[in-house]
Protein backbone atom coordinates (compact mmCIF):
# COMPACT_ATOMS: atom_id res chain seq x y z
CA UNK A 1 0.00 0.00 0.00
CA UNK A 2 1.41 3.41 -1.01
CA UNK A 3 0.27 6.97 -0.15
CA UNK A 4 0.67 9.89 -2.59
CA UNK A 5 -1.35 13.13 -2.66
CA UNK A 6 -3.72 11.62 -0.10
CA UNK A 7 -4.52 8.75 -2.47
CA UNK A 8 -4.21 5.12 -1.46
CA UNK A 9 -3.23 2.47 -3.99
CA UNK A 10 -4.27 -1.01 -2.98
CA UNK A 11 -2.22 -4.03 -3.98
CA UNK A 12 -4.46 -6.67 -5.47
CA UNK A 13 -3.76 -10.23 -4.39
CA UNK A 14 -5.12 -12.74 -6.91
CA UNK A 15 -7.15 -15.70 -5.76
CA UNK A 16 -5.28 -18.99 -5.37
CA UNK A 17 -6.39 -21.41 -8.05
CA UNK A 18 -5.83 -24.81 -6.49
CA UNK A 19 -5.34 -27.98 -8.45
CA UNK A 20 -5.47 -31.48 -6.98
CA UNK A 21 -4.17 -34.55 -8.74
CA UNK A 22 -3.01 -38.07 -7.97
CA UNK A 23 0.57 -39.19 -8.53
CA UNK A 24 2.25 -42.60 -8.42
CA UNK A 25 5.99 -43.03 -7.96
CA UNK A 26 7.80 -46.32 -8.58
CA UNK A 27 11.06 -47.28 -6.93
CA UNK A 28 14.10 -47.80 -9.15
CA UNK A 29 16.23 -48.95 -6.20
CA UNK A 30 15.22 -50.42 -2.80
CA UNK A 31 13.75 -48.13 -0.17
CA UNK A 32 15.56 -48.39 3.15
CA UNK A 33 13.62 -47.20 6.21
CA UNK A 34 15.30 -45.81 9.31
CA UNK A 35 12.52 -44.61 11.60
CA UNK A 36 13.64 -43.15 14.92
CA UNK A 37 12.03 -45.69 17.22
CA UNK A 38 10.38 -45.13 20.61
CA UNK A 39 13.09 -47.33 22.08
CA UNK A 40 15.81 -45.00 20.80
CA UNK A 41 13.94 -41.98 22.20
CA UNK A 42 13.70 -43.71 25.56
CA UNK A 43 17.45 -44.33 25.61
CA UNK A 44 18.16 -40.65 24.89
CA UNK A 45 15.75 -39.56 27.63
CA UNK A 46 17.34 -41.98 30.11
CA UNK A 47 20.75 -40.54 29.30
CA UNK A 48 19.53 -36.96 29.70
CA UNK A 49 17.83 -37.73 33.01
CA UNK A 50 20.88 -39.71 34.13
CA UNK A 51 18.98 -42.96 34.57
CA UNK A 52 21.41 -45.85 34.67
CA UNK A 53 20.25 -48.97 32.88
CA UNK A 54 21.97 -52.19 32.00
CA UNK A 55 22.89 -52.22 28.34
CA UNK A 56 20.38 -54.38 26.45
CA UNK A 57 21.47 -57.06 24.02
CA UNK A 58 20.79 -56.19 20.39
CA UNK A 59 17.75 -57.92 18.94
CA UNK A 60 17.99 -57.72 15.12
CA UNK A 61 14.33 -58.58 14.48
CA UNK A 62 13.04 -55.92 16.89
CA UNK A 63 15.36 -53.31 15.35
CA UNK A 64 14.03 -54.33 11.93
CA UNK A 65 10.39 -54.03 13.00
CA UNK A 66 10.86 -50.68 14.69
CA UNK A 67 12.76 -49.16 11.77
CA UNK A 68 9.57 -49.06 9.68
CA UNK A 69 6.59 -46.73 9.65
CA UNK A 70 3.51 -48.79 10.47
CA UNK A 71 0.14 -47.73 9.10
CA UNK A 72 -1.62 -50.71 10.63
CA UNK A 73 -1.18 -51.30 14.34
CA UNK A 74 2.35 -52.34 15.23
CA UNK A 75 2.41 -55.57 17.25
CA UNK A 76 3.29 -55.27 20.91
CA UNK A 77 6.65 -56.91 21.53
CA UNK A 78 8.59 -57.57 24.71
CA UNK A 79 12.17 -56.39 24.22
CA UNK A 80 13.39 -59.42 26.14
CA UNK A 81 11.64 -61.79 23.74
CA UNK A 82 13.78 -64.18 21.72
CA UNK A 83 14.34 -63.28 18.08
CA UNK A 84 12.57 -66.42 16.85
CA UNK A 85 9.42 -65.54 18.79
CA UNK A 86 9.52 -61.94 17.56
CA UNK A 87 9.88 -63.18 14.00
CA UNK A 88 6.76 -65.32 14.43
CA UNK A 89 4.84 -62.30 15.70
CA UNK A 90 5.95 -60.26 12.68
CA UNK A 91 5.02 -62.98 10.18
CA UNK A 92 1.60 -63.23 11.77
CA UNK A 93 1.18 -59.46 11.39
CA UNK A 94 1.95 -59.84 7.67
CA UNK A 95 -0.67 -62.57 7.37
CA UNK A 96 -3.16 -60.24 9.06
CA UNK A 97 -2.55 -57.62 6.37
CA UNK A 98 0.08 -55.36 7.94
CA UNK A 99 0.54 -52.07 6.07
CA UNK A 100 3.60 -49.85 6.04
CA UNK A 101 4.18 -46.31 4.86
CA UNK A 102 6.68 -43.53 4.37
CA UNK A 103 6.39 -39.88 5.54
CA UNK A 104 5.27 -37.50 2.81
CA UNK A 105 7.66 -34.91 4.24
CA UNK A 106 10.51 -37.04 2.88
CA UNK A 107 9.22 -36.62 -0.68
CA UNK A 108 8.65 -32.89 -0.23
CA UNK A 109 12.14 -32.34 1.17
CA UNK A 110 13.66 -34.36 -1.67
CA UNK A 111 11.81 -32.23 -4.24
CA UNK A 112 12.78 -28.97 -2.55
CA UNK A 113 16.43 -30.03 -2.30
CA UNK A 114 16.52 -31.16 -5.93
CA UNK A 115 15.02 -27.91 -7.15
CA UNK A 116 17.46 -25.78 -5.19
CA UNK A 117 20.53 -27.75 -6.26
CA UNK A 118 19.46 -27.58 -9.90
CA UNK A 119 19.08 -23.80 -9.65
CA UNK A 120 15.32 -23.99 -10.21
CA UNK A 121 14.42 -22.31 -6.91
CA UNK A 122 16.09 -19.57 -4.85
CA UNK A 123 16.04 -21.59 -1.64
CA UNK A 124 14.73 -24.83 -0.13
CA UNK A 125 12.14 -23.18 2.14
CA UNK A 126 10.41 -21.49 -0.81
CA UNK A 127 10.28 -24.76 -2.72
CA UNK A 128 8.58 -26.49 0.23
CA UNK A 129 5.57 -24.23 -0.33
CA UNK A 130 5.17 -25.03 -4.02
CA UNK A 131 2.95 -28.06 -3.38
CA UNK A 132 1.44 -30.11 -0.57
CA UNK A 133 0.76 -33.81 -0.16
CA UNK A 134 -2.55 -34.71 1.49
CA UNK A 135 -1.35 -37.87 3.20
CA UNK A 136 1.07 -37.55 6.11
CA UNK A 137 2.05 -41.22 5.82
CA UNK A 138 1.93 -42.71 2.32
CA UNK A 139 1.32 -46.42 1.98
CA UNK A 140 4.09 -48.51 0.39
CA UNK A 141 2.46 -50.91 -2.03
CA UNK A 142 3.31 -54.03 -4.07
CA UNK A 143 5.91 -55.45 -1.70
CA UNK A 144 6.62 -56.71 1.80
CA UNK A 145 9.68 -55.60 3.78
CA UNK A 146 12.80 -57.69 4.18
CA UNK A 147 15.54 -57.25 6.75
CA UNK A 148 18.60 -55.29 5.69
CA UNK A 149 21.86 -55.72 7.59
CA UNK A 150 24.37 -52.90 7.20
CA UNK A 151 27.63 -51.94 8.88
CA UNK A 152 27.63 -48.22 9.69
CA UNK A 153 29.91 -45.76 11.45
CA UNK A 154 28.92 -43.98 14.66
CA UNK A 155 29.59 -40.26 14.04
CA UNK A 156 30.36 -39.44 17.68
CA UNK A 157 32.96 -42.19 18.17
CA UNK A 158 33.90 -43.34 14.70
CA UNK A 159 33.28 -46.91 15.76
CA UNK A 160 31.38 -49.49 13.73
CA UNK A 161 27.81 -50.62 14.36
CA UNK A 162 25.56 -53.19 12.71
CA UNK A 163 22.08 -51.94 11.93
CA UNK A 164 19.00 -53.91 10.97
CA UNK A 165 16.37 -52.03 8.99
CA UNK A 166 13.33 -52.62 6.86
CA UNK A 167 13.98 -52.67 3.12
CA UNK A 168 11.32 -52.51 0.40
CA UNK A 169 12.14 -53.70 -3.10
CA UNK A 170 10.02 -53.08 -6.23
CA UNK A 171 7.94 -50.55 -4.29
CA UNK A 172 5.45 -47.93 -5.32
CA UNK A 173 3.41 -45.17 -3.65
CA UNK A 174 0.30 -43.28 -4.77
CA UNK A 175 -0.67 -39.98 -3.18
CA UNK A 176 -2.70 -36.78 -3.72
CA UNK A 177 -0.98 -33.48 -4.44
CA UNK A 178 -2.33 -29.94 -4.11
CA UNK A 179 -0.64 -27.12 -6.03
CA UNK A 180 -1.37 -23.63 -7.40
CA UNK A 181 -2.14 -23.46 -11.12
CA UNK A 182 -0.70 -19.95 -11.44
CA UNK A 183 2.33 -20.11 -9.12
CA UNK A 184 3.59 -23.67 -9.59
CA UNK A 185 1.29 -25.77 -11.80
CA UNK A 186 0.94 -29.54 -12.09
CA UNK A 187 3.51 -29.95 -14.87
CA UNK A 188 6.24 -28.23 -12.85
CA UNK A 189 5.44 -30.26 -9.73
CA UNK A 190 5.70 -33.49 -11.70
CA UNK A 191 9.06 -32.48 -13.19
CA UNK A 192 10.39 -31.43 -9.77
CA UNK A 193 9.40 -34.72 -8.10
CA UNK A 194 10.81 -36.71 -11.00
CA UNK A 195 14.11 -34.86 -10.64
CA UNK A 196 14.05 -35.54 -6.87
CA UNK A 197 13.68 -39.25 -7.52
CA UNK A 198 16.68 -39.25 -9.81
CA UNK A 199 19.14 -37.02 -7.94
CA UNK A 200 18.15 -37.00 -4.24
CA UNK A 201 16.03 -40.04 -3.37
CA UNK A 202 14.22 -40.87 -0.13
CA UNK A 203 14.94 -43.07 2.88
CA UNK A 204 18.34 -44.07 4.20
CA UNK A 205 21.48 -44.48 2.08
CA UNK A 206 19.96 -42.42 -0.73
CA UNK A 207 22.08 -40.53 -3.33
CA UNK A 208 21.94 -37.38 -1.18
CA UNK A 209 23.68 -39.42 1.56
CA UNK A 210 26.28 -40.91 -0.82
CA UNK A 211 24.23 -44.08 -1.32
CA UNK A 212 22.20 -45.65 -4.09
CA UNK A 213 18.89 -46.52 -2.42
CA UNK A 214 15.55 -44.75 -2.56
CA UNK A 215 15.62 -43.51 -6.17
CA UNK A 216 12.35 -43.48 -8.09
CA UNK A 217 10.47 -42.20 -11.12
CA UNK A 218 6.91 -41.07 -11.75
CA UNK A 219 4.81 -43.87 -13.18
CA UNK A 220 3.70 -43.63 -16.78
CA UNK A 221 0.14 -44.46 -17.80
CA UNK A 222 1.26 -47.98 -18.74
CA UNK A 223 2.73 -48.55 -15.26
CA UNK A 224 -0.30 -47.44 -13.24
Secondary structure, DSSP 8 states (H G I E B T S, - for coil): -EEETTEEE--------EEEEEEEEEESS-EE-----HHHHHHHHHHHTT---------HHHHHHHTSEESS------TTS-HHHHHHHHHHHHHTT--EEEEHHHHHHHHHHHHHHTTSSS-HHHHHTSEEES-SEEE-BS---EEEEEEEE-TTT--EEEEEEEEESS-EEEEEEEEETTTB-HHHHHHHHHHHHHHT-SSTTBGGGT--BS-EEE--TTT-
